[in-house]
Amino acid sequence: MNKTISLACGNGGEENNELISKVFYKAFYNEILEKSEDAAIIHNGELAFSTDSFTVSPLFFPGADIGKLAVCGTCNDLAMMGAKPKYLTCSVIIEEGFEIEKLHKIVESMQKELTINGAIVVSGDTKVVPRGSVDKIFINTTGIGEVIKKGISSNKITDEDVILLNRDIGCHGAAIFAAREGIEMSSELKSDCNSLFPQVQALLDADISITAMRDATRGGVSAVLNEWAKQSDICIEVQEDKIPVSDEVMGICEMLGFEAVSLANEGTFVLAIKKWDAEAACAILKEFNPHAEIIGLVSDKHLKKVILKSAWGTARFLETPTGELLPRIC
């Protein structure tokens, strides 16, 4: 590792993984943390527990704001473990001079998403720091959820599973970049920031055989798939032309020189579903977004690797993202 922290250490990719494994995991190692899931399963498998901090810039962007993001981010992590979000904490660090009107809007957005999830804030903390000590406002949320479906884990994926996406990818990262740089884009380009528990609940109600779920935040879909391949010692083969990407996101990717599969999402999740339930799961997800798609399968071709296959019959390894992608994306 380098002797100092770079922006790349927060990209959700290779540098971020190295920081976590060589500093935090090394110091805090235990069997729960080792599983490296979206949320920790605790209390004899009855509860899911997760925390996240939000520093997004700008605070308000097409489709959401930092408040909506702060609740969706933590509630979604709980939902990905088959848990219903129940209780959240909310801690804020506010810069001196921040407008009360904006704070009200942020808190109202948070309450709206809490209602969607059926969760409540039960504790919190507020700090105000001198002007210039923090950029406007940072928020941390910690959540506890009640596990509805036990056994969901990214460490248990096998060749009996196929890989699904619940919608088109990259919208959050593209929307943030456009808003930050003042780029005029189609009104269709909005962050995908959304509470995912209603979709998870629909899958659970239909008794879909879910092996794993993960929301594709920093590092995007490519980070999730590579983490899964390593965690379960499998190969994931993805059909590139099956990955749904909007024209607006493609346009931003061409400007940035990025791949859509590496852009951050906040309402997009990847699923590993048993083959016999994949079509049924996809049909349920299409009720929420018509772009839900089965994108790949699991094999033993190249263990711990992700293969991206093109429509022309070529294939390449899809690597974990590296470098400084888009800082302060969430």
C-alpha positions as YAML, in Angstrom:
chain: A
units: angstrom
residues:
- id: 1
  name: MET
  ca: [0.00, 0.00, 0.00]
- id: 2
  name: ASN
  ca: [0.98, 3.63, -0.44]
- id: 3
  name: LYS
  ca: [1.92, 5.62, 2.66]
- id: 4
  name: THR
  ca: [-0.94, 8.08, 2.17]
- id: 5
  name: ILE
  ca: [-4.62, 7.79, 1.24]
- id: 6
  name: SER
  ca: [-5.59, 8.71, -2.32]
- id: 7
  name: LEU
  ca: [-9.03, 9.37, -3.76]
- id: 8
  name: ALA
  ca: [-8.77, 5.98, -5.49]
- id: 9
  name: CYS
  ca: [-8.98, 4.34, -2.04]
- id: 10
  name: GLY
  ca: [-12.66, 5.29, -1.94]
- id: 11
  name: ASN
  ca: [-13.63, 4.12, -5.43]
- id: 12
  name: GLY
  ca: [-15.22, 0.81, -4.45]
- id: 13
  name: GLY
  ca: [-12.63, -0.99, -6.57]
- id: 14
  name: GLU
  ca: [-9.19, -2.55, -6.19]
- id: 15
  name: GLU
  ca: [-7.60, 0.24, -4.11]
- id: 16
  name: ASN
  ca: [-10.63, 0.43, -1.84]
- id: 17
  name: ASN
  ca: [-10.51, -3.35, -1.30]
- id: 18
  name: GLU
  ca: [-6.81, -3.17, -0.46]
- id: 19
  name: LEU
  ca: [-7.39, -0.41, 2.10]
- id: 20
  name: ILE
  ca: [-10.17, -2.35, 3.78]
- id: 21
  name: SER
  ca: [-8.34, -5.68, 3.84]
- id: 22
  name: LYS
  ca: [-4.90, -4.44, 4.89]
- id: 23
  name: VAL
  ca: [-5.98, -1.87, 7.45]
- id: 24
  name: PHE
  ca: [-9.48, -2.44, 8.80]
- id: 25
  name: TYR
  ca: [-9.95, -6.19, 8.31]
- id: 26
  name: LYS
  ca: [-6.45, -6.79, 9.64]
- id: 27
  name: ALA
  ca: [-7.27, -4.92, 12.85]
- id: 28
  name: PHE
  ca: [-10.90, -5.95, 13.34]
- id: 29
  name: TYR
  ca: [-10.89, -9.52, 11.96]
- id: 30
  name: ASN
  ca: [-13.72, -11.79, 13.09]
- id: 31
  name: GLU
  ca: [-15.92, -14.44, 11.46]
- id: 32
  name: ILE
  ca: [-18.83, -12.08, 10.83]
- id: 33
  name: LEU
  ca: [-16.69, -9.39, 9.20]
- id: 34
  name: GLU
  ca: [-14.84, -11.99, 7.11]
- id: 35
  name: LYS
  ca: [-18.02, -12.80, 5.19]
- id: 36
  name: SER
  ca: [-17.84, -9.32, 3.59]
- id: 37
  name: GLU
  ca: [-21.57, -9.02, 2.95]
- id: 38
  name: ASP
  ca: [-23.67, -5.87, 2.46]
- id: 39
  name: ALA
  ca: [-24.82, -6.23, 6.08]
- id: 40
  name: ALA
  ca: [-23.72, -8.33, 9.03]
- id: 41
  name: ILE
  ca: [-26.05, -11.12, 10.10]
- id: 42
  name: ILE
  ca: [-26.16, -11.13, 13.90]
- id: 43
  name: HIS
  ca: [-28.22, -12.34, 16.89]
- id: 44
  name: ASN
  ca: [-28.44, -15.99, 15.80]
- id: 45
  name: GLY
  ca: [-29.34, -15.02, 12.24]
- id: 46
  name: GLU
  ca: [-32.38, -13.00, 13.26]
- id: 47
  name: LEU
  ca: [-31.02, -9.49, 12.60]
- id: 48
  name: ALA
  ca: [-29.07, -7.69, 9.87]
- id: 49
  name: PHE
  ca: [-26.86, -4.75, 10.83]
- id: 50
  name: SER
  ca: [-25.23, -2.17, 8.54]
- id: 51
  name: THR
  ca: [-23.78, 1.34, 8.50]
- id: 52
  name: ASP
  ca: [-22.86, 3.83, 5.77]
- id: 53
  name: SER
  ca: [-21.68, 7.43, 5.43]
- id: 54
  name: PHE
  ca: [-22.68, 9.87, 2.69]
- id: 55
  name: THR
  ca: [-20.64, 12.76, 1.31]
- id: 56
  name: VAL
  ca: [-22.20, 13.12, -2.16]
- id: 57
  name: SER
  ca: [-21.61, 16.31, -4.15]
- id: 58
  name: PRO
  ca: [-23.81, 18.05, -5.20]
- id: 59
  name: LEU
  ca: [-26.25, 17.56, -2.32]
- id: 60
  name: PHE
  ca: [-29.27, 17.82, -4.64]
- id: 61
  name: PHE
  ca: [-29.20, 16.09, -8.02]
- id: 62
  name: PRO
  ca: [-31.72, 14.77, -10.57]
- id: 63
  name: GLY
  ca: [-33.76, 12.01, -8.95]
- id: 64
  name: ALA
  ca: [-32.64, 12.40, -5.33]
- id: 65
  name: ASP
  ca: [-30.62, 14.25, -2.71]
- id: 66
  name: ILE
  ca: [-28.21, 13.30, 0.08]
- id: 67
  name: GLY
  ca: [-31.11, 12.63, 2.46]
- id: 68
  name: LYS
  ca: [-32.85, 10.11, 0.21]
- id: 69
  name: LEU
  ca: [-29.47, 8.56, -0.51]
- id: 70
  name: ALA
  ca: [-28.62, 8.19, 3.18]
- id: 71
  name: VAL
  ca: [-31.78, 6.20, 3.96]
- id: 72
  name: CYS
  ca: [-31.83, 4.19, 0.73]
- id: 73
  name: GLY
  ca: [-28.17, 3.27, 1.08]
- id: 74
  name: THR
  ca: [-28.47, 1.69, 4.51]
- id: 75
  name: CYS
  ca: [-31.95, 0.21, 4.04]
- id: 76
  name: ASN
  ca: [-30.86, -1.34, 0.75]
- id: 77
  name: ASP
  ca: [-27.86, -2.99, 2.41]
- id: 78
  name: LEU
  ca: [-30.25, -4.62, 4.89]
- id: 79
  name: ALA
  ca: [-32.67, -5.66, 2.13]
- id: 80
  name: MET
  ca: [-29.83, -7.34, 0.21]
- id: 81
  name: MET
  ca: [-29.50, -9.79, 3.11]
- id: 82
  name: GLY
  ca: [-33.21, -10.66, 3.00]
- id: 83
  name: ALA
  ca: [-34.01, -8.36, 5.92]
- id: 84
  name: LYS
  ca: [-36.80, -5.85, 6.43]
- id: 85
  name: PRO
  ca: [-35.36, -2.48, 7.56]
- id: 86
  name: LYS
  ca: [-36.69, -1.60, 11.02]
- id: 87
  name: TYR
  ca: [-34.52, 0.87, 12.96]
- id: 88
  name: LEU
  ca: [-32.01, 3.50, 11.85]
- id: 89
  name: THR
  ca: [-29.71, 5.97, 13.51]
- id: 90
  name: CYS
  ca: [-28.93, 9.31, 11.85]
- id: 91
  name: SER
  ca: [-25.75, 11.26, 12.54]
- id: 92
  name: VAL
  ca: [-24.97, 14.51, 10.74]
- id: 93
  name: ILE
  ca: [-21.93, 16.77, 10.54]
- id: 94
  name: ILE
  ca: [-23.07, 20.21, 9.41]
- id: 95
  name: GLU
  ca: [-20.92, 23.13, 8.31]
- id: 96
  name: GLU
  ca: [-21.50, 26.47, 9.97]
- id: 97
  name: GLY
  ca: [-23.67, 28.65, 7.71]
- id: 98
  name: PHE
  ca: [-25.63, 25.78, 6.13]
- id: 99
  name: GLU
  ca: [-29.16, 26.88, 5.20]
- id: 100
  name: ILE
  ca: [-31.96, 25.58, 7.44]
- id: 101
  name: GLU
  ca: [-34.31, 25.40, 4.43]
- id: 102
  name: LYS
  ca: [-31.98, 22.92, 2.71]
- id: 103
  name: LEU
  ca: [-31.70, 20.90, 5.91]
- id: 104
  name: HIS
  ca: [-35.50, 20.66, 6.09]
- id: 105
  name: LYS
  ca: [-35.62, 19.36, 2.48]
- id: 106
  name: ILE
  ca: [-32.96, 16.75, 3.22]
- id: 107
  name: VAL
  ca: [-34.75, 15.53, 6.35]
- id: 108
  name: GLU
  ca: [-38.10, 15.40, 4.51]
- id: 109
  name: SER
  ca: [-36.51, 13.20, 1.84]
- id: 110
  name: MET
  ca: [-35.21, 10.91, 4.55]
- id: 111
  name: GLN
  ca: [-38.62, 10.58, 6.16]
- id: 112
  name: LYS
  ca: [-40.27, 9.72, 2.84]
- id: 113
  name: GLU
  ca: [-37.87, 6.81, 2.28]
- id: 114
  name: LEU
  ca: [-38.23, 5.65, 5.88]
- id: 115
  name: THR
  ca: [-41.98, 5.37, 5.28]
- id: 116
  name: ILE
  ca: [-41.44, 3.32, 2.11]
- id: 117
  name: ASN
  ca: [-39.22, 0.93, 4.06]
- id: 118
  name: GLY
  ca: [-41.43, 0.82, 7.13]
- id: 119
  name: ALA
  ca: [-38.47, 1.95, 9.26]
- id: 120
  name: ILE
  ca: [-37.95, 4.66, 11.89]
- id: 121
  name: VAL
  ca: [-35.02, 6.70, 13.18]
- id: 122
  name: VAL
  ca: [-34.54, 5.86, 16.86]
- id: 123
  name: SER
  ca: [-31.26, 7.62, 17.70]
- id: 124
  name: GLY
  ca: [-28.82, 10.12, 16.27]
- id: 125
  name: ASP
  ca: [-26.15, 12.73, 16.72]
- id: 126
  name: THR
  ca: [-25.56, 16.25, 15.40]
- id: 127
  name: LYS
  ca: [-22.25, 18.06, 15.13]
- id: 128
  name: VAL
  ca: [-21.73, 21.60, 13.79]
- id: 129
  name: VAL
  ca: [-18.20, 22.45, 12.68]
- id: 130
  name: PRO
  ca: [-16.60, 25.77, 11.69]
- id: 131
  name: ARG
  ca: [-16.99, 26.99, 8.14]
- id: 132
  name: GLY
  ca: [-14.58, 25.17, 5.84]
- id: 133
  name: SER
  ca: [-14.13, 22.15, 8.13]
- id: 134
  name: VAL
  ca: [-16.59, 20.05, 6.13]
- id: 135
  name: ASP
  ca: [-18.27, 20.54, 2.76]
- id: 136
  name: LYS
  ca: [-21.82, 21.60, 3.76]
- id: 137
  name: ILE
  ca: [-23.14, 18.36, 5.31]
- id: 138
  name: PHE
  ca: [-22.10, 14.73, 5.76]
- id: 139
  name: ILE
  ca: [-24.57, 12.08, 6.96]
- id: 140
  name: ASN
  ca: [-24.09, 8.66, 8.54]
- id: 141
  name: THR
  ca: [-26.92, 6.14, 8.89]
- id: 142
  name: THR
  ca: [-26.80, 2.82, 10.71]
- id: 143
  name: GLY
  ca: [-29.60, 0.30, 10.36]
- id: 144
  name: ILE
  ca: [-30.99, -2.84, 11.93]
- id: 145
  name: GLY
  ca: [-33.32, -5.11, 9.98]
- id: 146
  name: GLU
  ca: [-35.34, -8.21, 10.77]
- id: 147
  name: VAL
  ca: [-34.18, -11.16, 8.65]
- id: 148
  name: ILE
  ca: [-37.13, -12.60, 6.71]
- id: 149
  name: LYS
  ca: [-35.17, -15.03, 4.54]
- id: 150
  name: LYS
  ca: [-32.15, -16.70, 6.15]
- id: 151
  name: GLY
  ca: [-29.15, -18.06, 4.27]
- id: 152
  name: ILE
  ca: [-28.74, -15.38, 1.58]
- id: 153
  name: SER
  ca: [-25.00, -14.99, 1.07]
- id: 154
  name: SER
  ca: [-22.51, -14.08, -1.65]
- id: 155
  name: ASN
  ca: [-20.29, -16.85, -0.29]
- id: 156
  name: LYS
  ca: [-22.71, -19.57, -1.43]
- id: 157
  name: ILE
  ca: [-23.04, -19.00, -5.20]
- id: 158
  name: THR
  ca: [-22.68, -22.15, -7.35]
- id: 159
  name: ASP
  ca: [-23.13, -23.27, -10.95]
- id: 160
  name: GLU
  ca: [-26.82, -23.82, -10.14]
- id: 161
  name: ASP
  ca: [-27.24, -20.04, -10.15]
- id: 162
  name: VAL
  ca: [-27.73, -17.48, -12.89]
- id: 163
  name: ILE
  ca: [-27.07, -13.74, -12.63]
- id: 164
  name: LEU
  ca: [-29.78, -11.09, -12.93]
- id: 165
  name: LEU
  ca: [-30.00, -7.29, -12.89]
- id: 166
  name: ASN
  ca: [-33.12, -5.51, -11.68]
- id: 167
  name: ARG
  ca: [-32.80, -2.56, -14.11]
- id: 168
  name: ASP
  ca: [-30.52, -0.56, -16.43]
- id: 169
  name: ILE
  ca: [-27.17, 0.41, -14.92]
- id: 170
  name: GLY
  ca: [-24.99, 3.47, -14.29]
- id: 171
  name: CYS
  ca: [-27.71, 6.10, -13.90]
- id: 172
  name: HIS
  ca: [-26.55, 7.39, -10.51]
- id: 173
  name: GLY
  ca: [-22.92, 7.85, -11.50]
- id: 174
  name: ALA
  ca: [-23.86, 9.46, -14.80]
- id: 175
  name: ALA
  ca: [-26.41, 11.81, -13.21]
- id: 176
  name: ILE
  ca: [-23.95, 12.93, -10.52]
- id: 177
  name: PHE
  ca: [-21.24, 13.62, -13.06]
- id: 178
  name: ALA
  ca: [-23.59, 15.63, -15.30]
- id: 179
  name: ALA
  ca: [-24.92, 17.65, -12.34]
- id: 180
  name: ARG
  ca: [-21.42, 18.29, -10.96]
- id: 181
  name: GLU
  ca: [-20.03, 19.45, -14.28]
- id: 182
  name: GLY
  ca: [-23.12, 21.43, -15.34]
- id: 183
  name: ILE
  ca: [-23.66, 19.29, -18.43]
- id: 184
  name: GLU
  ca: [-27.07, 19.68, -20.05]
- id: 185
  name: MET
  ca: [-28.51, 16.21, -20.56]
- id: 186
  name: SER
  ca: [-31.88, 14.71, -21.38]
- id: 187
  name: SER
  ca: [-34.44, 15.03, -18.61]
- id: 188
  name: GLU
  ca: [-34.52, 11.22, -18.71]
- id: 189
  name: LEU
  ca: [-31.12, 11.02, -17.02]
- id: 190
  name: LYS
  ca: [-31.79, 10.73, -13.30]
- id: 191
  name: SER
  ca: [-30.16, 8.91, -10.43]
- id: 192
  name: ASP
  ca: [-31.59, 5.45, -9.89]
- id: 193
  name: CYS
  ca: [-31.56, 6.11, -6.11]
- id: 194
  name: ASN
  ca: [-34.47, 4.08, -4.79]
- id: 195
  name: SER
  ca: [-35.53, 1.91, -1.87]
- id: 196
  name: LEU
  ca: [-35.13, -1.72, -2.93]
- id: 197
  name: PHE
  ca: [-36.99, -3.50, -0.14]
- id: 198
  name: PRO
  ca: [-40.34, -3.52, -2.03]
- id: 199
  name: GLN
  ca: [-38.66, -5.48, -4.86]
- id: 200
  name: VAL
  ca: [-36.98, -7.86, -2.44]
- id: 201
  name: GLN
  ca: [-40.28, -8.35, -0.60]
- id: 202
  name: ALA
  ca: [-42.00, -9.28, -3.88]
- id: 203
  name: LEU
  ca: [-39.33, -11.91, -4.58]
- id: 204
  name: LEU
  ca: [-39.59, -13.33, -1.06]
- id: 205
  name: ASP
  ca: [-43.41, -13.40, -1.22]
- id: 206
  name: ALA
  ca: [-43.12, -15.46, -4.42]
- id: 207
  name: ASP
  ca: [-40.75, -17.87, -2.65]
- id: 208
  name: ILE
  ca: [-38.00, -17.27, -5.23]
- id: 209
  name: SER
  ca: [-34.82, -19.25, -4.51]
- id: 210
  name: ILE
  ca: [-32.37, -16.40, -3.86]
- id: 211
  name: THR
  ca: [-28.73, -17.29, -3.30]
- id: 212
  name: ALA
  ca: [-27.27, -13.76, -3.14]
- id: 213
  name: MET
  ca: [-28.11, -10.11, -3.71]
- id: 214
  name: ARG
  ca: [-25.89, -7.04, -3.75]
- id: 215
  name: ASP
  ca: [-26.64, -3.41, -4.60]
- id: 216
  name: ALA
  ca: [-24.08, -2.20, -7.12]
- id: 217
  name: THR
  ca: [-22.96, 1.07, -5.54]
- id: 218
  name: ARG
  ca: [-19.34, 2.28, -5.77]
- id: 219
  name: GLY
  ca: [-17.47, 0.27, -8.38]
- id: 220
  name: GLY
  ca: [-20.73, -0.69, -10.04]
- id: 221
  name: VAL
  ca: [-21.70, -4.08, -11.42]
- id: 222
  name: SER
  ca: [-18.10, -5.02, -12.22]
- id: 223
  name: ALA
  ca: [-17.07, -4.64, -8.56]
- id: 224
  name: VAL
  ca: [-19.98, -6.80, -7.38]
- id: 225
  name: LEU
  ca: [-19.35, -9.59, -9.87]
- id: 226
  name: ASN
  ca: [-15.62, -9.71, -9.11]
- id: 227
  name: GLU
  ca: [-16.26, -9.79, -5.37]
- id: 228
  name: TRP
  ca: [-18.72, -12.65, -5.84]
- id: 229
  name: ALA
  ca: [-16.35, -14.62, -8.08]
- id: 230
  name: LYS
  ca: [-13.64, -14.43, -5.41]
- id: 231
  name: GLN
  ca: [-15.91, -15.02, -2.41]
- id: 232
  name: SER
  ca: [-17.56, -18.14, -3.85]
- id: 233
  name: ASP
  ca: [-14.55, -19.37, -5.87]
- id: 234
  name: ILE
  ca: [-16.51, -19.40, -9.12]
- id: 235
  name: CYS
  ca: [-16.39, -18.02, -12.63]
- id: 236
  name: ILE
  ca: [-19.16, -15.65, -13.71]
- id: 237
  name: GLU
  ca: [-19.83, -15.43, -17.45]
- id: 238
  name: VAL
  ca: [-21.77, -12.34, -18.52]
- id: 239
  name: GLN
  ca: [-23.32, -11.61, -21.91]
- id: 240
  name: GLU
  ca: [-22.44, -7.96, -22.60]
- id: 241
  name: ASP
  ca: [-25.40, -7.27, -24.89]
- id: 242
  name: LYS
  ca: [-27.78, -8.42, -22.14]
- id: 243
  name: ILE
  ca: [-26.61, -5.69, -19.74]
- id: 244
  name: PRO
  ca: [-29.20, -2.87, -19.97]
- id: 245
  name: VAL
  ca: [-27.63, 0.58, -20.45]
- id: 246
  name: SER
  ca: [-29.52, 3.73, -21.48]
- id: 247
  name: ASP
  ca: [-28.34, 5.99, -24.30]
- id: 248
  name: GLU
  ca: [-27.84, 8.84, -21.81]
- id: 249
  name: VAL
  ca: [-25.51, 6.76, -19.65]
- id: 250
  name: MET
  ca: [-23.65, 5.54, -22.71]
- id: 251
  name: GLY
  ca: [-23.11, 9.17, -23.73]
- id: 252
  name: ILE
  ca: [-21.62, 10.05, -20.34]
- id: 253
  name: CYS
  ca: [-19.38, 6.96, -20.48]
- id: 254
  name: GLU
  ca: [-18.00, 8.03, -23.84]
- id: 255
  name: MET
  ca: [-17.20, 11.47, -22.41]
- id: 256
  name: LEU
  ca: [-15.55, 9.99, -19.29]
- id: 257
  name: GLY
  ca: [-13.84, 7.06, -20.93]
- id: 258
  name: PHE
  ca: [-15.51, 4.77, -18.37]
- id: 259
  name: GLU
  ca: [-17.40, 1.53, -18.71]
- id: 260
  name: ALA
  ca: [-21.04, 1.58, -17.65]
- id: 261
  name: VAL
  ca: [-20.47, -1.60, -15.61]
- id: 262
  name: SER
  ca: [-18.07, 0.37, -13.37]
- id: 263
  name: LEU
  ca: [-20.36, 3.35, -12.72]
- id: 264
  name: ALA
  ca: [-22.04, 3.67, -9.32]
- id: 265
  name: ASN
  ca: [-25.70, 2.83, -8.80]
- id: 266
  name: GLU
  ca: [-28.06, 3.47, -5.87]
- id: 267
  name: GLY
  ca: [-31.17, 1.56, -6.93]
- id: 268
  name: THR
  ca: [-29.67, -1.23, -9.00]
- id: 269
  name: PHE
  ca: [-28.90, -4.64, -7.60]
- id: 270
  name: VAL
  ca: [-27.36, -7.86, -8.84]
- id: 271
  name: LEU
  ca: [-28.95, -11.20, -7.98]
- id: 272
  name: ALA
  ca: [-27.79, -14.81, -8.02]
- id: 273
  name: ILE
  ca: [-30.96, -16.90, -8.47]
- id: 274
  name: LYS
  ca: [-31.35, -20.65, -8.85]
- id: 275
  name: LYS
  ca: [-31.79, -21.56, -12.52]
- id: 276
  name: TRP
  ca: [-35.28, -22.95, -12.05]
- id: 277
  name: ASP
  ca: [-36.54, -19.67, -10.57]
- id: 278
  name: ALA
  ca: [-34.67, -17.20, -12.79]
- id: 279
  name: GLU
  ca: [-37.45, -16.52, -15.30]
- id: 280
  name: ALA
  ca: [-40.02, -16.06, -12.53]
- id: 281
  name: ALA
  ca: [-37.68, -13.70, -10.68]
- id: 282
  name: CYS
  ca: [-37.06, -11.68, -13.83]
- id: 283
  name: ALA
  ca: [-40.80, -11.38, -14.46]
- id: 284
  name: ILE
  ca: [-41.35, -10.04, -10.94]
- id: 285
  name: LEU
  ca: [-38.53, -7.51, -11.30]
- id: 286
  name: LYS
  ca: [-39.92, -6.35, -14.65]
- id: 287
  name: GLU
  ca: [-43.06, -5.24, -12.81]
- id: 288
  name: PHE
  ca: [-40.85, -2.62, -11.12]
- id: 289
  name: ASN
  ca: [-38.62, -1.83, -14.12]
- id: 290
  name: PRO
  ca: [-39.01, -3.17, -17.67]
- id: 291
  name: HIS
  ca: [-35.23, -3.37, -18.13]
- id: 292
  name: ALA
  ca: [-34.71, -6.20, -15.62]
- id: 293
  name: GLU
  ca: [-32.65, -8.91, -17.33]
- id: 294
  name: ILE
  ca: [-30.89, -12.25, -16.92]
- id: 295
  name: ILE
  ca: [-27.30, -11.34, -17.83]
- id: 296
  name: GLY
  ca: [-25.13, -14.36, -17.14]
- id: 297
  name: LEU
  ca: [-24.37, -17.71, -15.60]
- id: 298
  name: VAL
  ca: [-21.96, -19.34, -13.18]
- id: 299
  name: SER
  ca: [-19.30, -21.84, -14.32]
- id: 300
  name: ASP
  ca: [-15.88, -23.21, -13.37]
- id: 301
  name: LYS
  ca: [-14.13, -21.99, -16.52]
- id: 302
  name: HIS
  ca: [-11.79, -19.47, -14.83]
- id: 303
  name: LEU
  ca: [-12.24, -19.55, -11.07]
- id: 304
  name: LYS
  ca: [-12.37, -16.19, -9.27]
- id: 305
  name: LYS
  ca: [-12.74, -14.41, -12.62]
- id: 306
  name: VAL
  ca: [-15.53, -12.61, -14.50]
- id: 307
  name: ILE
  ca: [-15.76, -13.13, -18.26]
- id: 308
  name: LEU
  ca: [-17.51, -10.55, -20.42]
- id: 309
  name: LYS
  ca: [-18.74, -12.01, -23.70]
- id: 310
  name: SER
  ca: [-19.56, -9.75, -26.65]
- id: 311
  name: ALA
  ca: [-22.34, -10.21, -29.20]
- id: 312
  name: TRP
  ca: [-19.62, -10.98, -31.78]
- id: 313
  name: GLY
  ca: [-18.34, -14.05, -30.00]
- id: 314
  name: THR
  ca: [-15.25, -12.49, -28.41]
- id: 315
  name: ALA
  ca: [-14.58, -12.54, -24.68]
- id: 316
  name: ARG
  ca: [-12.40, -10.74, -22.15]
- id: 317
  name: PHE
  ca: [-11.91, -10.64, -18.41]
- id: 318
  name: LEU
  ca: [-13.93, -7.95, -16.64]
- id: 319
  name: GLU
  ca: [-11.60, -6.68, -13.93]
- id: 320
  name: THR
  ca: [-12.31, -4.92, -10.65]
- id: 321
  name: PRO
  ca: [-12.29, -1.13, -11.26]
- id: 322
  name: THR
  ca: [-9.07, 0.73, -10.44]
- id: 323
  name: GLY
  ca: [-8.03, 4.38, -10.26]
- id: 324
  name: GLU
  ca: [-9.96, 7.49, -9.36]
- id: 325
  name: LEU
  ca: [-13.43, 7.04, -10.83]
- id: 326
  name: LEU
  ca: [-15.91, 9.59, -9.50]
- id: 327
  name: PRO
  ca: [-15.13, 10.72, -5.95]
- id: 328
  name: ARG
  ca: [-17.98, 11.68, -3.59]
- id: 329
  name: ILE
  ca: [-20.49, 9.73, -5.61]
- id: 330
  name: CYS
  ca: [-22.46, 8.65, -2.54]
...
